[in-house]
């Protein structure tokens, strides 16, 4: 699972095996260790739950947790839909954009980058995703 944070936007990209694991086990988790001797580790988790609106994000104790409605995750996993987008309003009126995507094979990938777990690119030769392949909720 890949994590990308830009401003007030957080994006997760999942490979095929991670999407299957999310549907089967309701959770996918990764972490990055900066210094294990000092306990410096950041974890990021995508999990599903039945009573969610769409998607939410939370940060506590060096852990980013993104929750996705179970039915929506299963529908997304079994369809051609590439991504799910949600907007979360914070207590101070700010907005956090949450995007969860299937990790597509790169059309011009570096030779040392594995594409084994990536989803086939639906439109080889096109650089941007069509608007109809990203589900949005506000």
C-alpha positions in Angstrom: 0.0 0.0 0.0 1.4 3.4 -1.0 0.8 6.5 1.0 0.9 10.0 -0.5 0.2 13.1 1.6 0.0 16.5 -0.1 -1.3 19.5 1.8 -4.7 18.5 3.2 -5.0 15.5 1.0 -4.2 11.9 1.8 -4.1 9.1 -0.8 -3.7 5.4 -0.5 -3.0 3.2 -3.5 -3.5 -0.6 -3.1 -2.2 -3.4 -5.2 -4.3 -6.4 -6.1 -3.3 -8.5 -3.2 -4.0 -5.6 -0.7 -7.5 -5.1 -2.2 -8.1 -8.8 -1.7 -6.8 -8.7 1.8 -9.0 -5.7 2.7 -12.1 -7.5 1.5 -11.1 -10.8 3.3 -9.6 -9.4 6.5 -11.2 -5.9 6.7 -7.7 -4.3 7.3 -4.5 -3.5 5.5 -1.6 -1.9 7.4 1.9 -0.7 6.5 4.5 1.2 8.5 7.8 3.0 8.0 10.5 3.0 10.7 12.7 6.0 11.0 14.7 4.9 14.1 13.6 1.8 15.9 15.9 2.4 18.8 13.9 5.6 19.5 10.5 4.1 18.7 10.1 6.4 15.6 7.6 4.6 13.4 4.6 5.8 11.4 1.9 3.3 10.7 -1.0 3.8 8.2 -4.0 1.6 8.1 -7.0 1.1 5.9 -9.8 -0.7 7.5 -13.5 -1.3 6.9 -16.6 -1.0 9.0 -20.3 -1.4 8.5 -21.6 1.8 10.1 -19.5 4.4 8.2 -20.9 7.1 5.8 -18.1 6.7 3.2 -14.5 7.2 4.4 -13.0 8.9 7.4 -9.4 9.6 8.6 -7.9 9.9 12.0 -4.4 10.4 13.4 -3.4 9.2 16.9 -0.1 8.1 18.4 1.9 8.0 15.1 -0.8 6.1 13.4 -3.0 7.2 10.4 -6.2 5.3 10.3 -8.6 5.5 7.3 -11.9 3.8 7.7 -14.1 2.8 4.7 -17.6 1.5 4.7 -17.5 -2.3 4.2 -20.2 -2.4 1.5 -18.4 0.3 -0.5 -15.0 -1.4 -0.2 -16.5 -4.7 -1.5 -18.3 -3.0 -4.4 -15.1 -1.1 -5.3 -12.9 -4.2 -5.1 -15.2 -6.2 -7.5 -15.7 -3.4 -10.1 -13.7 -1.4 -12.7 -14.0 1.6 -10.4 -10.4 3.0 -9.8 -10.9 5.2 -6.8 -13.1 6.4 -3.9 -13.0 10.0 -2.8 -14.4 11.5 0.4 -14.2 14.9 2.0 -13.8 15.2 5.8 -14.5 18.4 7.5 -12.3 19.0 10.6 -13.4 20.6 13.9 -11.7 23.9 12.9 -13.6 24.1 9.6 -10.7 22.8 7.5 -11.2 20.1 4.8 -9.3 16.8 4.4 -9.5 15.1 1.0 -9.3 11.3 1.3 -8.6 9.3 -1.9 -8.4 5.5 -2.0 -7.3 4.0 -5.3 -6.3 0.8 -7.0 -2.6 1.0 -7.8 -2.4 0.9 -11.6 0.5 -0.3 -13.6 2.7 2.6 -14.7 2.8 3.1 -18.4 6.4 4.5 -18.2 7.6 2.7 -15.0 11.3 2.7 -14.0 12.9 -0.6 -14.9 13.7 -1.5 -11.3 10.1 -0.9 -10.1 8.0 -4.1 -9.8 4.5 -4.0 -11.4 3.6 -7.5 -10.4 0.8 -6.6 -8.0 -0.5 -3.6 -9.9 -3.9 -3.5 -11.7 -3.8 -3.4 -15.5 -4.1 0.2 -16.7 -7.5 0.5 -18.2 -6.5 3.1 -20.8 -2.9 2.5 -21.8 -1.5 5.7 -23.4 -3.8 8.0 -21.6 -2.2 10.0 -18.7 -5.3 11.0 -16.7 -8.1 9.0 -15.3 -11.6 9.7 -16.7 -13.9 11.4 -14.2 -16.3 8.5 -14.2 -13.8 6.2 -12.7 -13.5 8.0 -9.4 -16.5 7.8 -7.0 -17.0 11.1 -5.1 -18.9 11.8 -1.9 -19.3 15.1 -0.2 
